Amino acid sequence: MAQTSGQMIERIGAMQDFKLYRELHWEGSFEEYLQVVRERPQVTRNAYQRLFDMIISFGTEEYIDNKKKLTRYNFFKDELNGGANAIYGLDIPLMRLVHVLKAAAEGYGPEKRVILLHGPVGSSKSTIARLLKQGTEYYSRSPDGALYSFDWVNLGGTELAGKEADRFPSPMNEEPLRLIPPEWRARAIEELGLSNDQFRVRVDGDLDPASRFIFKNLMTKYEGDWGKMISHHIRVRRLVLSEKDRVGIGTFQPKDEKNQDSTELTGDINYRKIAEYGSDSDPRAFNFDGEFNIANRGIVEFVEMLKLDVAFLYDLLGASQEKKIKPKKFAQTDIDEVILGHTNEAEYRKLLNNEFMEALRDRTIKIDIPYITKLNEEIKIYEKDFGVQKVKGKHIAPHTLEVAAMWAVMTRLEDPKKHNLSLIQKMKLYDGKVLPGYTQDTVKELRKEAKREGMEGISPRYVQDKISNALVNDTGEGTINPFMVMNELDKGLRHHSLITNDEQRKRFQEIIGLVKREYEEIVKNEVQRAISADEDAIAKLAANYIDNIKAFTLKEKVKNRYTGQDEEPDERLMRSIEEKIDIAENRKDDFRREIMNFIGALAVEGKKFQWSTNDRLRRALELKLFEDQKDSIKLKTLVSAVVDKDTQEKIDIIKARLIKNFGYNEVSATDVLNYVASIFARGDAKE
């Protein structure tokens, strides 16, 4: 049924949240605002307090990693954008950042510093800054993050806002309590009971030059009657921070050095208004639109901060240490904002060697943002961009993203100096895997001896580009596999702009070789599991093994299921299974007792033993069954042109299991079976 345009507009209009709109556009008298402060003193928080509270408002999770208690801040999962800018694997650097913000919120000193995120290219520095700005904007729209500013009103006839204007908004969106003169501000806050047990109201600083000018003139008009002046001429309004509207959130990006001008930070004279106000030193003829001005009450981001011209340095030093800026021709002006910068390795090294920048170094809190060194966290980055939902119409074979992440992580790791470890083993230990002979203390020691780990290596961007290349260069089967991606990674190294020497290029290529060998082990294991995934056969083998080790540990005999005769435990069967997981002859008794104790513990809890619940036993049974079935399936005949009907049926069953249990499709399952068959064929040839 056709709808008129009016009806459609009404339907769209009905989607609006009027209640929220009214809340965000609240306006009231100064008296009403004081009542708001009395009920919720948190509305007067400074920028650092608000930013810290915003992060905490999303909740936290605590977990133990290598005997160390860590906190994960949910805010950095980027729930606001459905995880589009989520940060992975950087919990420790983010904890350091939040600790600095907490100390600044408490007034312990960091609020007088520039927070500098420092790390290699593509390590999430810009993403962290973007998240903090978005979070600040979102929080200002929520009831918990509400903050307020004011307008001068009823100025018609006074010409204080110009010849015809009646209203003059606070040009830097200042806290309304700054209207109370500093001389009696603390006493007023105390006597009015604006603070409570949860939050103590404290407002520092004075009004901006334009508001001071209007304030002084109105006080003269009202012969010093502050109360009368405020009642007649102040309207308090809800303040919503917005980067797009340049309210409370600023971003400064250095441009060509010849074109840089400090007025971009602190504002400039409005020459059109000089004729109206008669002087270029009249604060109303000044545009308070520099990044420091507009970011008041919120946050200012300095992109590639250390590319700033030295002329900007003085503004930055005053803004950080004194919390003041110096607009042209006016007195120093108070600001309340978080100053956040980020820079890469090369620029930071220049800073260390530049004696003119010593004052900036002294006023900077540097937080290292390294590359991820945990495999599982790195994989999440690529799953976010190339997950099932993201790459429609294409199939990414299992382990494709894993091998790309494996290579990226290993380029960032330093070769182990001791412990007789390979680079692959080190990567696995960092990822939380348990390796025989190594403990959590080993991991702590490895991390301590590698001070710059994560600050060098390959960025996730390079890997993302090469995965994209593999998807685009797909030959038409609609499937990409690990080898396609590894080939792209390898090819790209020849022209990688950030690889500065052949030695580094050679090392990265050698790591691709390591990854290929690891992938070979992974798929061999997977095909073995698919072959031995006959649940009935494995359950029978498990039952047989348990019967034998039970008789062995209790020094009893086993009843033969076929003959009904009592026989000695089948040592040959037990050892054939145990050897698959490297249980030595002198350790077999311990292993058998361990399994019996495991079964006994389950029985006490009223639970029945399942062979699949004990990981080591499951692996041993699968390998034993694989060995028993390997020859009957003749997997290696896949590499030949002729496959008999019986073998083909068995291969189809294995392929179906790979598709159902491991995430392959028809093409990738066939490819991986052919590949593993060729490995076994090579093995047979070597023998």
C-alpha positions in Angstrom: 0.0 0.0 0.0 1.4 3.4 -1.0 2.3 5.9 1.7 2.2 9.6 1.4 5.4 11.6 2.0 3.8 13.0 5.2 3.2 9.6 6.6 6.8 8.5 5.9 8.2 11.6 7.6 5.9 10.9 10.6 7.3 7.3 10.8 10.9 8.5 10.7 10.1 11.3 13.2 8.6 8.7 15.6 12.0 7.1 15.9 13.4 10.1 17.6 14.1 9.9 21.4 12.4 13.2 22.5 13.3 12.6 26.2 17.0 12.3 25.4 16.8 15.4 23.1 15.3 17.5 26.0 17.9 16.2 28.5 20.8 17.1 26.2 19.4 20.6 25.5 18.6 21.3 29.2 18.8 25.0 30.1 18.3 26.7 33.5 19.3 29.5 35.8 22.5 29.5 37.9 20.4 28.8 41.0 19.0 25.7 39.3 22.5 24.6 38.3 23.7 24.9 42.0 20.8 22.5 42.8 22.1 20.1 40.2 25.6 20.3 41.7 24.3 19.7 45.2 22.5 16.5 44.0 25.3 15.3 41.7 28.6 17.1 42.4 30.3 14.8 39.8 29.0 17.2 37.1 31.9 19.5 38.1 34.7 16.9 37.4 37.7 18.0 35.5 38.7 16.5 32.2 41.0 13.8 33.7 38.5 12.7 36.3 35.8 12.4 33.6 38.0 10.5 31.2 39.1 8.0 33.9 35.5 7.6 35.1 34.3 7.0 31.5 36.8 4.1 31.0 35.9 2.5 34.4 32.1 2.9 33.6 32.4 0.1 31.0 33.6 -2.4 33.6 36.8 -4.4 34.1 37.9 -8.1 34.2 40.7 -9.5 36.2 42.8 -12.5 35.2 46.1 -14.1 36.0 48.9 -14.2 33.4 52.3 -15.8 34.3 51.5 -15.4 38.1 50.7 -11.7 37.6 47.2 -10.3 38.2 46.2 -8.2 35.2 43.1 -6.0 34.5 41.3 -5.9 31.2 39.3 -2.7 30.6 36.2 -3.5 28.7 36.1 0.0 27.2 39.0 -1.0 24.8 36.9 -3.8 23.4 35.1 -0.9 21.6 31.5 -2.0 22.3 30.4 1.4 21.1 31.2 0.5 17.5 30.5 -3.2 17.7 34.2 -4.0 18.2 35.4 -2.2 14.9 38.3 -0.5 16.8 38.8 -3.2 19.5 42.3 -3.3 21.0 43.8 -6.8 21.4 46.8 -8.1 23.3 47.8 -4.8 24.9 46.3 -5.2 28.4 49.6 -4.3 30.1 50.2 -1.0 28.2 46.6 0.0 28.6 46.8 -0.7 32.3 49.8 1.7 32.5 47.7 4.3 30.6 44.7 4.0 32.9 47.0 4.2 36.0 48.4 7.5 34.7 44.8 8.8 34.1 43.9 7.7 37.6 46.8 9.5 39.2 46.0 12.6 37.1 42.3 12.4 38.3 43.5 12.3 41.9 45.7 15.3 41.2 49.0 13.5 41.9 51.0 15.2 39.1 50.4 13.5 35.7 47.6 16.0 35.0 50.5 18.5 34.4 52.1 16.2 31.8 51.6 15.3 28.2 50.7 11.7 27.8 52.7 10.3 24.8 51.8 7.0 23.2 55.0 5.7 21.7 55.6 2.6 19.5 56.2 1.2 16.0 54.0 2.0 13.1 50.7 0.1 13.2 50.7 -0.7 16.9 47.3 0.8 17.7 48.4 4.3 19.0 46.0 6.2 16.7 43.2 3.7 17.5 43.6 4.2 21.3 43.5 8.0 20.8 40.4 7.6 18.6 38.7 5.4 21.1 39.4 7.9 24.0 37.9 10.7 21.9 34.8 8.7 21.0 34.4 7.5 24.6 34.6 11.1 25.8 31.9 12.2 23.3 29.6 9.3 24.2 30.1 9.8 28.0 29.1 13.5 27.8 25.7 12.3 26.3 25.0 9.9 29.2 23.4 10.8 32.5 26.6 9.8 34.4 28.8 11.9 32.2 26.7 15.1 32.1 28.6 18.4 32.2 27.4 22.0 31.9 28.5 25.4 30.6 26.8 28.8 30.3 25.8 31.7 28.1 25.6 35.4 28.8 22.0 36.5 28.1 19.9 39.7 28.1 22.8 41.7 26.7 20.6 43.7 24.4 21.2 47.5 25.0 24.5 46.9 26.7 26.3 46.3 23.4 28.6 43.8 25.3 27.8 41.1 22.7 27.8 43.5 19.8 25.3 46.1 18.6 22.3 43.8 18.1 23.2 40.5 19.8 21.5 39.5 23.0 23.4 36.3 23.8 27.1 35.5 24.1 28.0 31.8 24.7 31.1 31.1 26.8 33.7 30.8 24.0 35.6 28.0 25.7 32.5 26.2 27.2 33.7 26.8 30.8 32.4 25.3 34.0 29.7 27.6 35.4 31.2 27.6 38.9 34.1 29.6 37.5 31.6 32.5 37.6 32.1 32.6 41.4 35.2 34.8 41.9 38.2 32.8 43.1 38.4 34.9 46.3 35.2 33.3 47.8 34.7 30.3 45.5 36.0 27.7 48.0 34.0 29.2 50.9 30.8 29.2 48.7 31.2 25.6 47.8 31.8 24.7 51.4 28.9 26.7 52.9 26.4 25.6 50.2 27.2 21.9 50.8 27.9 21.3 47.1 30.4 18.4 47.9 29.4 15.1 49.4 31.1 12.0 50.8 31.7 10.5 47.3 33.0 13.6 45.6 34.6 16.8 46.7 33.9 19.8 44.4 36.9 21.8 43.5 37.0 24.3 40.6 40.3 25.9 39.7 41.1 28.6 37.2 39.5 31.8 36.0 37.2 32.8 33.1 38.5 33.3 29.6 39.3 36.8 28.4 36.0 37.5 26.7 33.9 36.3 29.7 36.1 38.3 32.1 35.5 41.4 29.9 31.7 40.9 30.1 31.8 40.0 33.8 33.7 43.2 34.7 31.5 45.5 32.7 28.3 44.0 34.1 29.6 44.2 37.7 30.2 47.9 37.0 26.7 48.3 35.7 25.3 46.5 38.8 27.6 48.4 41.2 29.3 45.2 42.3 26.1 43.3 43.0 27.3 39.8 41.8 24.1 38.0 42.7 21.9 40.4 40.7 24.2 40.3 37.7 24.3 36.4 37.7 20.5 36.2 38.1 19.8 38.5 35.2 22.5 37.5 32.8 23.5 33.8 33.1 21.8 30.8 31.6 23.4 27.4 32.3 23.1 24.7 29.6 24.0 21.1 29.2 27.2 20.6 27.3 27.5 17.8 24.7 31.1 17.2 23.5 31.5 16.5 19.8 34.6 16.2 17.7 32.7 17.0 14.5 31.2 20.2 16.0 34.6 21.0 17.6 33.2 21.1 21.1 35.5 19.7 23.8 37.5 17.4 21.4 40.3 18.7 19.4 42.8 17.1 17.0 46.0 18.8 15.8 48.0 17.4 12.9 51.3 19.0 11.9 51.5 20.2 8.4 54.2 21.7 6.2 56.7 23.5 8.6 56.5 26.7 6.6 52.7 26.9 7.0 52.6 26.1 10.7 51.2 28.9 12.9 50.7 28.8 16.7 47.3 30.5 16.3 46.1 27.0 15.2 46.5 26.0 18.8 45.5 29.2 20.7 43.1 31.1 18.4 43.4 34.2 16.3 42.0 37.7 16.0 38.7 38.1 14.0 39.6 41.0 11.8 35.9 41.5 10.7 34.9 42.2 14.3 37.7 44.8 14.9 35.5 47.4 13.2 32.6 46.6 15.5 34.5 46.6 18.7 37.1 49.2 17.8 40.3 47.4 18.9 42.2 44.2 18.1 42.9 43.8 21.8 39.1 43.6 22.6 38.6 39.9 23.6 35.2 39.8 21.9 37.1 40.4 18.6 39.0 37.2 19.1 38.2 33.7 17.8 38.8 31.2 20.5 38.9 28.4 18.0 42.4 27.0 18.3 42.7 23.3 19.2 43.5 24.1 22.8 40.5 26.4 23.0 37.9 24.1 21.5 39.2 21.1 23.4 38.6 22.8 26.8 36.7 20.4 29.2 37.6 17.4 27.1 40.6 16.0 25.2 43.1 17.2 22.5 45.0 14.7 20.4 48.4 15.6 18.8 48.9 13.4 15.7 52.6 12.5 15.2 53.3 14.9 18.0 57.1 15.1 17.6 56.8 16.5 14.1 55.7 19.8 15.7 57.6 22.9 14.9 59.7 24.2 17.9 57.6 27.3 17.8 54.7 25.2 19.1 56.7 23.9 21.9 56.2 26.8 24.3 52.4 26.6 23.9 52.5 22.9 24.6 54.8 23.3 27.7 52.5 26.0 29.2 49.4 24.0 28.4 50.7 20.9 30.1 52.7 22.2 33.1 50.6 25.4 34.0 47.3 24.3 32.4 47.4 27.7 30.7 47.6 29.0 27.1 48.6 32.4 25.8 46.2 33.7 23.1 47.7 36.5 21.0 47.4 40.0 22.8 45.7 38.5 25.9 46.7 37.3 29.3 47.3 33.6 30.0 44.0 31.7 29.9 43.2 28.6 32.0 42.3 25.4 30.3 41.0 22.0 31.6 41.8 19.2 29.1 43.7 16.0 28.6 46.7 16.4 26.3 47.4 13.2 24.4 50.0 12.7 21.8 51.4 9.8 19.8 54.6 9.2 17.9 56.6 6.5 16.2 60.0 5.1 17.0 62.0 7.2 14.5 60.5 10.5 15.7 61.1 9.6 19.3 64.8 8.8 18.7 65.1 12.3 17.1 63.5 13.8 20.3 66.2 12.1 22.4 68.9 13.6 20.3 67.5 17.2 20.2 68.6 19.4 23.1 65.9 22.0 22.3 63.3 19.4 23.2 64.7 18.6 26.6 61.9 20.6 28.3 59.3 18.6 26.5 60.9 15.3 27.5 60.8 16.4 31.1 57.0 17.1 30.8 56.1 13.9 29.0 54.8 10.6 30.3 55.8 8.1 27.7 53.7 4.9 27.4 55.1 2.2 25.1 52.5 0.7 22.8 54.3 -2.4 21.3 53.2 -4.9 18.7 51.3 -8.0 20.0 53.5 -10.9 21.0 50.7 -13.4 21.9 49.6 -15.5 18.9 45.9 -15.8 20.0 45.5 -12.0 20.3 47.1 -11.4 16.9 44.8 -13.9 15.3 41.8 -11.8 16.6 42.9 -8.8 14.6 42.7 -10.8 11.3 39.5 -12.5 12.3 38.0 -9.1 12.9 38.8 -8.1 9.3 38.6 -11.5 7.5 36.1 -13.5 9.6 33.3 -15.6 8.0 30.9 -12.6 8.0 33.5 -10.2 6.5 34.6 -12.2 3.5 31.3 -13.3 1.9 31.6 -15.6 -1.1 35.1 -16.7 -0.3 36.3 -19.5 1.9 39.4 -19.0 4.1 40.8 -22.5 4.8 41.4 -23.4 8.5 44.8 -22.1 9.9 45.2 -19.5 7.1 44.9 -16.5 9.5 46.7 -18.5 12.2 49.9 -19.0 10.1 49.9 -15.3 9.0 49.6 -14.3 12.7 52.3 -16.9 13.6 54.7 -15.3 11.2 53.9 -11.7 12.3 54.4 -12.5 16.0 57.7 -14.4 15.4 59.2 -11.4 13.4 58.7 -9.4 16.7 60.3 -11.9 19.0 64.0 -11.9 19.8 65.8 -15.2 19.4 66.0 -17.0 22.8 69.4 -16.6 24.4 69.1 -19.6 26.7 66.8 -22.4 27.9 67.6 -24.3 24.6 64.4 -23.0 23.0 63.4 -22.6 19.4 61.6 -19.5 18.2 58.4 -21.5 17.7 58.6 -22.8 21.2 59.1 -19.3 22.6 56.0 -18.2 20.7 54.0 -21.0 22.1 55.1 -20.3 25.7 54.2 -16.6 25.3 50.8 -17.8 24.1 50.2 -19.7 27.3 50.9 -23.2 25.9 52.4 -25.8 28.3 55.7 -27.3 27.1 57.5 -30.1 29.1 60.4 -28.7 31.1 59.3 -25.1 31.0 57.3 -23.1 33.6 55.7 -19.7 34.0 58.9 -18.5 35.6 60.7 -19.4 32.3 58.3 -17.0 30.4 58.9 -14.2 32.9 62.7 -14.7 32.5 62.3 -14.7 28.7 60.3 -11.4 28.8 62.8 -9.8 31.1 65.8 -10.5 28.9 64.1 -9.2 25.8 63.6 -5.5 26.6 62.6 -4.3 23.1 60.4 -7.2 22.1 57.3 -6.0 20.3 58.9 -2.6 19.4 60.3 -4.1 16.1 59.1 -6.5 13.5 56.2 -6.6 11.0 53.1 -4.6 11.6 49.6 -6.1 11.3 48.8 -3.7 8.4 51.4 -5.5 6.2 49.8 -8.9 7.0 46.3 -7.5 6.4 47.4 -6.2 3.0 48.8 -9.5 2.0 45.7 -11.5 3.1 43.7 -9.0 0.9 46.1 -9.7 -2.0 45.5 -13.4 -1.6 41.7 -12.9 -1.6 41.9 -10.7 -4.7 44.3 -13.0 -6.6 42.2 -16.1 -5.9 42.2 -18.2 -9.1 38.5 -18.8 -9.2 37.9 -21.7 -6.7 36.7 -19.2 -4.1 39.1 -20.6 -1.5 42.4 -19.3 -0.1 44.8 -21.4 1.9 47.8 -20.8 4.1 50.3 -21.4 1.3 48.7 -18.6 -0.8 49.0 -16.2 2.1 52.6 -17.3 2.9 53.6 -16.8 -0.7 52.1 -13.2 -0.6 54.0 -12.5 2.6 57.2 -13.8 1.1 56.9 -11.9 -2.2 56.1 -8.6 -0.4 59.3 -8.7 1.6 61.3 -7.9 -1.5 59.7 -4.4 -1.7 58.8 -3.7 1.9 59.7 -0.1 2.6 60.4 -0.5 6.3 62.9 -3.4 5.9 66.2 -1.6 5.9 68.7 -4.3 5.3 69.1 -7.7 3.7 69.9 -9.5 7.0 66.5 -8.5 8.4 64.8 -9.6 5.1 66.6 -12.9 5.2 65.5 -13.5 8.9 61.9 -12.8 8.0 62.0 -15.2 5.1 63.6 -17.9 7.3 60.7 -17.5 9.7 58.3 -18.2 6.8 60.1 -21.5 6.5 59.6 -22.2 10.3 55.9 -21.4 9.9 55.5 -23.8 7.0 57.1 -26.7 9.0 54.8 -25.9 11.9 51.7 -25.8 9.6 52.8 -29.2 8.3 52.6 -30.6 11.8 49.3 -29.0 12.4 47.6 -30.5 9.3 49.2 -33.9 9.7 47.7 -34.0 13.2 44.3 -32.8 11.9 44.2 -35.5 9.1 45.3 -38.1 11.7 42.4 -37.1 13.9 40.0 -37.2 11.0 41.1 -40.7 10.1 40.9 -41.8 13.7 37.6 -40.1 14.4 35.6 -43.4 14.3 34.0 -42.9 17.7 33.0 -46.6 18.1 36.5 -47.9 17.2 38.2 -45.4 19.5 35.8 -46.1 22.4 36.5 -49.9 22.1 40.3 -49.2 22.0 39.9 -46.9 25.1 37.8 -49.5 27.0 40.4 -52.2 26.2 43.2 -50.0 27.4 41.4 -49.1 30.6 40.6 -52.8 31.4 44.3 -53.6 30.9 45.8 -50.8 33.0 43.2 -51.5 35.8 44.3 -55.2 35.9 48.0 -54.1 35.8 47.7 -51.6 38.7 45.6 -54.0 40.8 47.8 -57.0 39.8 44.8 -58.9 38.5 44.0 -60.7 35.2 41.9 -59.5 32.3 39.0 -61.5 30.9 39.4 -62.0 27.1 36.2 -60.6 25.5 36.3 -63.3 22.8 37.5 -66.5 24.5 36.2 -65.7 28.1 39.6 -66.8 29.4 41.5 -64.9 32.1 44.8 -63.6 30.8 47.7 -61.4 31.9 47.3 -57.6 31.0 48.3 -57.0 27.4 51.6 -55.2 27.8 52.2 -54.9 24.1 48.8 -53.1 23.6 49.4 -50.7 26.5 52.9 -49.8 25.4 51.8 -49.3 21.7 49.4 -46.6 23.0 51.7 -45.0 25.6 54.6 -44.7 23.2 52.5 -42.5 20.9 52.8 -39.7 23.5 56.4 -40.4 24.5 55.7 -42.1 27.8 59.1 -43.7 28.6 59.4 -47.4 29.8 60.4 -46.2 33.3 57.4 -43.8 33.5 54.7 -46.2 32.3 53.7 -47.2 35.9 53.2 -43.5 36.9 51.1 -42.8 33.8 48.9 -45.8 34.4 48.3 -44.9 38.0 47.6 -41.2 37.0 44.8 -42.4 34.6 43.4 -44.7 37.4 43.5 -41.9 39.9 41.7 -39.6 37.4 38.9 -42.3 36.9 38.7 -42.7 40.7 38.4 -39.0 41.3 35.5 -38.8 38.8 33.8 -41.8 40.5 33.9 -40.0 43.8 32.0 -37.1 42.2 29.5 -39.5 40.7 30.8 -38.9 37.2 31.5 -41.5 34.5 34.9 -41.5 32.8 35.0 -40.5 29.1 38.2 -41.2 27.2 38.0 -37.8 25.5 38.2 -35.8 28.8 41.8 -36.7 29.4 43.7 -34.8 26.7 46.9 -36.9 26.8 45.0 -40.2 26.6 42.8 -38.9 23.8 45.8 -37.9 21.7 47.5 -41.3 22.4 44.3 -43.2 21.4 43.9 -41.1 18.2 47.5 -41.7 17.1 47.2 -45.4 17.8 44.0 -45.8 15.8 45.5 -43.7 13.0 48.5 -46.0 12.8 46.2 -49.0 12.7 44.0 -47.6 10.0 46.6 -45.7 7.9 47.7 -48.7 5.8 44.1 -49.9 5.2 43.2 -46.4 3.9 46.5 -46.1 1.8 46.4 -42.3 2.1 49.6 -42.0 0.1 47.8 -43.5 -3.0 46.0 -40.1 -3.2 49.1 -38.7 -4.9 48.8 -41.3 -7.6 46.3 -41.1 -10.4 44.6 -44.4 -9.6 42.5 -44.9 -6.4 40.4 -48.0 -5.9 36.7 -47.7 -5.0 37.2 -49.0 -1.4 39.9 -46.4 -0.7 37.9 -43.6 -2.4 35.0 -44.3 0.0 37.2 -44.2 3.0 38.8 -40.9 1.7 35.3 -39.4 1.2 34.5 -40.3 4.8 37.7 -38.5 6.0 37.0 -35.5 3.8 33.4 -35.3 5.3 34.9 -35.3 8.8 37.4 -32.5 7.9 34.4 -30.5 6.6 32.2 -31.2 9.5 34.7 -31.1 12.4 37.5 -28.8 11.3 35.8 -26.1 9.1 37.1 -27.1 5.7 35.1 -26.9 2.4 35.3 -29.4 -0.4 38.2 -27.7 -2.2 40.3 -27.0 0.9 39.6 -30.6 2.3 40.8 -32.1 -0.9 43.9 -29.8 -1.0 44.9 -30.7 2.6 44.4 -34.4 2.1 46.6 -34.2 -1.1 49.2 -32.2 0.8 49.3 -34.6 3.8 49.4 -37.6 1.4 52.4 -36.1 -0.2 54.1 -35.7 3.2 53.5 -39.4 3.9 54.7 -40.4 0.5 57.9 -38.4 1.1 58.3 -40.1 4.5 57.9 -43.6 2.9 60.5 -42.6 0.2 63.0 -41.6 2.9 62.5 -44.9 4.7 
